[in-house]
Amino acid sequence: MKNKRVVRSSVFASLQWRSKLSIGLFCLLIFWACEPKKPAVTTSSGVHTVTDDLGRKVTLPKQPRRVLALAPSMTEMLFAVADTASIVGRTQNCDYPAAALTKPVVNNYPMDYERLLSLKPDVVFATDGIISLEVAAQVQKLGIPIYFQAYDSVTDILRGIRTLGQLLQREEKANAVADSLQRIINQLATDTARAARPTVLAITWKDPIYVYGRNTLFTDKLRYAGGKNALTEIFAQPYPALTREYILKMDPEVIIGGSFEQMEKTFFSLYPELRRIKAYKQKRIYEVTDDLMSRPSPRVVEGIAELKAVLR
């Protein structure tokens, strides 16, 4: 699975814009200022100030006509809610739905400010953990508002869809999507309400061992899928590194991180003492779709269903 480390992303993003872009951005801004101005999309009465999920005050057009997301999950959100003609780009990692592949690419790591500026979005959407606040500040210096969403639970994803509908003047479409997803989630939860709940450890990186912590969306998805996170302790990092001794003591009943054959050749050959855990003894070691696992998007129901299937 991909190890999406927030700290590492923030550090590299910071070094990138500090070292390369001061002169380039100045030139871009001069060029932008000298271009013939197109008619303003909004006036002072056509904007509003909203608070995003990080508590930041952001001034946005009331009817954005050009939108872009800087995270794959948010791109999926936009294609579920927005008028697809209004979506002016995607990141190099945005590959769903298929229509996203037709959009121009803006590299988000390292951030391609020049390309972003050339697409002239009215608003950019981002997720906490993918885009750093330093990068966000630089984007806003270009005159592009950036709105963050954060997701700690399945409910947060549905709330995020409805919020997008409000911001894009697409409330009816967004509410229909969220309502449909809610019905599916309710059914999945009903089907697993009385089942035994195995303890699950989801591995994101094998050497060293990083896992999905208790304070991640994964824990809530497991609740609907009929399992529970083997981690009972909340660590400072959402994806903590664990020792072999810690995992042995935890003794998870299920491992998510690859097929049994794959994990036998890699993970358990590297840590042979972990063959003593219940998951290995019972061969309850599974591979799931990484994008469904890691992206907080409308496909969350597919991710829950896939987890439910392997936990039966």
C-alpha positions as CSV (number, residue, x, y, z in Angstrom):
1,M,0.0,0.0,0.0
2,K,1.1,3.6,-0.5
3,N,2.6,5.2,2.5
4,K,1.2,8.8,2.4
5,R,3.2,10.4,5.1
6,V,1.8,13.9,5.9
7,V,5.0,15.1,7.6
8,R,7.2,14.2,4.7
9,S,4.8,15.8,2.2
10,S,4.8,19.1,4.2
11,V,8.6,19.2,4.5
12,F,9.3,18.6,0.8
13,A,6.6,21.0,-0.2
14,S,8.0,23.7,2.0
15,L,11.6,23.2,0.6
16,Q,10.2,23.2,-2.9
17,W,8.5,26.5,-2.9
18,R,11.1,28.3,-0.8
19,S,14.0,27.2,-3.0
20,K,12.5,27.5,-6.5
21,L,9.6,29.8,-6.8
22,S,10.2,33.3,-5.4
23,I,11.5,34.7,-8.7
24,G,9.3,32.5,-10.8
25,L,6.1,33.5,-9.0
26,F,7.0,37.2,-9.2
27,C,7.4,36.9,-13.0
28,L,4.1,35.0,-13.2
29,L,2.3,37.6,-11.2
30,I,3.7,40.4,-13.4
31,F,2.6,38.5,-16.5
32,W,-0.8,37.8,-15.1
33,A,-1.2,41.5,-14.2
34,C,-0.3,42.5,-17.7
35,E,-2.7,40.2,-19.5
36,P,-6.0,41.6,-20.8
37,K,-8.5,41.2,-18.0
38,K,-11.5,39.0,-18.7
39,P,-14.8,40.2,-17.3
40,A,-15.0,39.6,-13.5
41,V,-17.0,36.5,-12.7
42,T,-18.3,38.0,-9.5
43,T,-18.5,41.4,-7.8
44,S,-18.4,42.2,-4.1
45,S,-22.0,41.1,-3.8
46,G,-21.1,37.8,-5.6
47,V,-18.7,36.5,-3.0
48,H,-19.1,35.1,0.5
49,T,-16.8,34.2,3.3
50,V,-17.0,30.7,4.6
51,T,-15.1,28.6,7.2
52,D,-13.5,25.4,5.9
53,D,-12.8,22.2,7.9
54,L,-9.5,23.6,9.3
55,G,-11.2,26.7,10.7
56,R,-9.8,28.9,8.0
57,K,-11.8,31.9,6.7
58,V,-12.0,31.7,2.9
59,T,-13.7,34.1,0.5
60,L,-15.2,32.3,-2.5
61,P,-17.4,33.2,-5.4
62,K,-21.0,32.3,-4.7
63,Q,-21.1,30.6,-8.1
64,P,-17.7,29.2,-9.0
65,R,-17.4,28.5,-12.7
66,R,-13.9,27.0,-12.7
67,V,-13.0,24.5,-10.0
68,L,-10.1,22.1,-9.4
69,A,-9.1,19.6,-6.6
70,L,-5.6,19.0,-5.4
71,A,-6.3,15.5,-4.0
72,P,-7.7,12.4,-5.7
73,S,-10.5,12.0,-3.2
74,M,-11.6,15.6,-3.8
75,T,-11.5,15.1,-7.5
76,E,-13.8,12.1,-7.1
77,M,-16.1,14.4,-5.0
78,L,-16.2,17.0,-7.6
79,F,-17.1,14.6,-10.4
80,A,-19.9,13.3,-8.2
81,V,-21.3,16.8,-7.5
82,A,-20.1,19.5,-9.9
83,D,-20.9,20.2,-13.5
84,T,-18.1,18.3,-15.0
85,A,-17.5,21.1,-17.6
86,S,-16.5,23.3,-14.6
87,I,-13.7,21.0,-13.5
88,V,-10.6,22.4,-15.1
89,G,-7.9,20.0,-14.0
90,R,-6.7,17.2,-11.9
91,T,-3.5,16.1,-10.1
92,Q,-1.1,13.4,-11.5
93,N,-2.6,10.9,-9.1
94,C,-6.3,11.6,-9.9
95,D,-7.4,8.5,-12.0
96,Y,-11.1,8.1,-11.1
97,P,-13.6,8.4,-12.7
98,A,-12.4,7.8,-16.2
99,A,-13.6,11.3,-17.2
100,A,-10.9,12.8,-14.9
101,L,-8.2,11.5,-17.2
102,T,-9.4,13.9,-19.9
103,K,-8.5,16.9,-17.7
104,P,-5.2,18.9,-17.7
105,V,-2.7,17.7,-15.1
106,V,-1.5,19.9,-12.2
107,N,1.3,18.3,-10.3
108,N,0.6,18.6,-6.6
109,Y,3.9,17.2,-5.3
110,P,6.0,19.2,-5.9
111,M,3.3,21.8,-6.5
112,D,3.3,23.2,-10.0
113,Y,2.1,26.8,-9.3
114,E,2.7,27.9,-12.8
115,R,0.4,25.3,-14.2
116,L,-2.2,25.9,-11.5
117,L,-2.2,29.6,-12.3
118,S,-2.6,29.0,-16.0
119,L,-5.9,27.1,-15.5
120,K,-7.4,30.1,-13.6
121,P,-9.6,28.3,-11.1
122,D,-12.1,30.3,-9.1
123,V,-11.5,28.0,-6.2
124,V,-9.3,25.0,-5.4
125,F,-10.3,22.2,-3.1
126,A,-7.8,20.3,-0.9
127,T,-7.7,17.7,1.9
128,D,-5.9,17.9,5.1
129,G,-2.7,15.8,5.0
130,I,-2.3,16.0,1.2
131,I,-1.6,19.7,0.8
132,S,0.4,21.5,3.5
133,L,-0.7,24.9,4.9
134,E,2.5,26.4,3.5
135,V,1.5,25.3,0.0
136,A,-2.0,26.6,0.6
137,A,-0.6,30.0,1.6
138,Q,1.4,30.2,-1.6
139,V,-1.7,29.3,-3.7
140,Q,-3.7,32.0,-2.0
141,K,-0.9,34.6,-2.7
142,L,-1.6,33.9,-6.4
143,G,-5.2,35.1,-5.8
144,I,-6.7,31.6,-5.8
145,P,-8.8,30.7,-2.8
146,I,-8.2,27.2,-1.4
147,Y,-10.8,25.4,0.7
148,F,-9.9,22.4,2.9
149,Q,-12.0,19.4,3.8
150,A,-11.1,16.9,6.6
151,Y,-12.6,13.5,7.2
152,D,-12.4,11.6,10.4
153,S,-15.4,9.4,9.9
154,V,-17.7,8.1,7.2
155,T,-20.3,10.7,8.2
156,D,-17.7,13.4,7.5
157,I,-17.5,12.2,3.9
158,L,-21.3,12.6,3.4
159,R,-21.1,16.0,5.1
160,G,-18.3,17.0,2.8
161,I,-20.4,16.0,-0.3
162,R,-23.3,18.2,1.0
163,T,-21.0,21.1,1.7
164,L,-19.6,20.9,-1.8
165,G,-23.1,21.1,-3.1
166,Q,-23.7,24.3,-1.1
167,L,-20.5,25.9,-2.3
168,L,-21.1,25.0,-6.0
169,Q,-24.8,25.8,-6.1
170,R,-25.4,22.1,-6.7
171,E,-27.3,21.2,-3.5
172,E,-29.9,19.0,-5.1
173,K,-27.4,16.8,-6.8
174,A,-25.1,16.6,-3.8
175,N,-28.0,15.8,-1.4
176,A,-29.1,13.0,-3.8
177,V,-25.6,11.5,-3.9
178,A,-25.2,11.7,-0.1
179,D,-28.7,10.3,0.6
180,S,-28.1,7.4,-1.7
181,L,-24.7,6.6,-0.1
182,Q,-26.3,6.9,3.4
183,R,-28.9,4.3,2.5
184,I,-26.2,1.8,1.3
185,I,-24.2,2.5,4.5
186,N,-27.2,1.9,6.7
187,Q,-27.8,-1.4,5.0
188,L,-24.2,-2.5,5.4
189,A,-24.3,-1.6,9.1
190,T,-27.5,-3.5,9.6
191,D,-26.1,-6.6,8.0
192,T,-23.1,-6.6,10.4
193,A,-24.9,-5.4,13.6
194,R,-24.9,-8.8,15.3
195,A,-21.8,-10.4,13.8
196,A,-18.7,-11.1,15.8
197,R,-16.2,-8.3,15.2
198,P,-12.6,-9.5,14.6
199,T,-9.7,-7.3,15.4
200,V,-8.0,-6.0,12.3
201,L,-4.5,-4.5,11.7
202,A,-4.1,-2.7,8.4
203,I,-0.5,-2.2,7.3
204,T,0.5,0.7,5.1
205,W,4.3,0.1,5.0
206,K,6.3,-3.1,5.8
207,D,9.8,-1.9,6.8
208,P,9.5,-0.2,9.2
209,I,5.9,-1.3,10.1
210,Y,3.4,1.5,9.7
211,V,-0.3,0.9,10.2
212,Y,-3.7,2.6,10.1
213,G,-4.1,4.2,13.6
214,R,-7.2,4.3,15.7
215,N,-7.7,8.0,14.8
216,T,-8.2,7.4,11.1
217,L,-11.2,6.9,8.8
218,F,-10.3,3.2,8.6
219,T,-11.5,2.7,12.2
220,D,-14.9,4.0,11.3
221,K,-15.1,2.1,8.1
222,L,-14.4,-1.1,10.0
223,R,-17.4,-0.4,12.3
224,Y,-19.7,-0.5,9.3
225,A,-17.9,-3.5,7.8
226,G,-18.2,-5.7,11.0
227,G,-14.7,-5.4,12.4
228,K,-12.7,-3.3,14.8
229,N,-9.3,-1.8,14.8
230,A,-6.8,-4.0,16.6
231,L,-5.2,-0.8,17.9
232,T,-6.9,0.4,21.1
233,E,-4.3,3.1,21.8
234,I,-4.5,6.5,20.1
235,F,-1.1,7.6,18.9
236,A,0.0,11.2,18.0
237,Q,0.5,10.2,14.4
238,P,-2.6,8.8,12.6
239,Y,-0.3,6.2,10.9
240,P,2.0,5.1,13.7
241,A,5.1,2.9,13.5
242,L,4.7,-0.3,15.5
243,T,7.3,-2.7,16.9
244,R,7.1,-6.4,16.5
245,E,6.7,-6.8,20.2
246,Y,3.7,-4.5,20.2
247,I,2.0,-6.5,17.4
248,L,2.6,-9.8,19.1
249,K,1.0,-8.5,22.2
250,M,-1.9,-7.1,20.2
251,D,-2.3,-10.5,18.4
252,P,-4.7,-9.3,15.6
253,E,-7.2,-11.7,14.1
254,V,-7.0,-10.2,10.6
255,I,-4.2,-8.5,8.7
256,I,-4.9,-6.2,5.8
257,G,-1.9,-5.4,3.6
258,G,-1.5,-8.0,0.9
259,S,-2.5,-11.6,0.0
260,F,-1.3,-14.4,2.2
261,E,1.3,-15.4,-0.4
262,Q,2.6,-11.9,-0.9
263,M,2.9,-11.3,2.9
264,E,4.6,-14.6,3.4
265,K,7.3,-13.7,1.0
266,T,7.8,-10.2,2.2
267,F,6.4,-9.2,5.6
268,F,6.6,-12.6,7.5
269,S,9.9,-13.6,6.0
270,L,11.2,-10.2,7.4
271,Y,9.5,-10.7,10.8
272,P,9.2,-14.5,11.3
273,E,8.3,-14.2,14.9
274,L,5.0,-12.6,13.8
275,R,3.9,-15.9,12.4
276,R,2.7,-16.5,16.0
277,I,-0.2,-14.1,15.7
278,K,-3.8,-15.4,15.1
279,A,-4.1,-13.8,11.7
280,Y,-1.2,-15.8,10.4
281,K,-2.2,-19.1,12.0
282,Q,-5.8,-18.8,10.6
283,K,-4.5,-17.4,7.3
284,R,-6.8,-14.4,7.6
285,I,-4.5,-12.1,5.7
286,Y,-6.0,-10.1,2.8
287,E,-5.3,-7.7,0.1
288,V,-7.8,-4.9,-0.6
289,T,-8.0,-2.1,-3.2
290,D,-5.6,0.6,-2.1
291,D,-7.6,3.5,-3.6
292,L,-10.8,2.3,-1.8
293,M,-8.9,1.9,1.4
294,S,-7.1,5.2,1.4
295,R,-9.4,7.7,-0.4
296,P,-12.2,9.4,1.5
297,S,-14.5,9.7,-1.5
298,P,-18.0,8.8,-2.6
299,R,-16.6,5.3,-3.2
300,V,-16.4,4.8,0.6
301,V,-19.3,2.4,0.3
302,E,-17.3,0.2,-2.0
303,G,-14.4,0.3,0.4
304,I,-16.7,-0.8,3.3
305,A,-18.3,-3.5,1.2
306,E,-14.8,-4.9,0.3
307,L,-13.7,-4.9,3.9
308,K,-17.0,-6.6,4.9
309,A,-16.4,-9.3,2.3
310,V,-13.0,-10.3,3.7
311,L,-14.1,-10.2,7.3
312,R,-16.9,-12.8,6.8
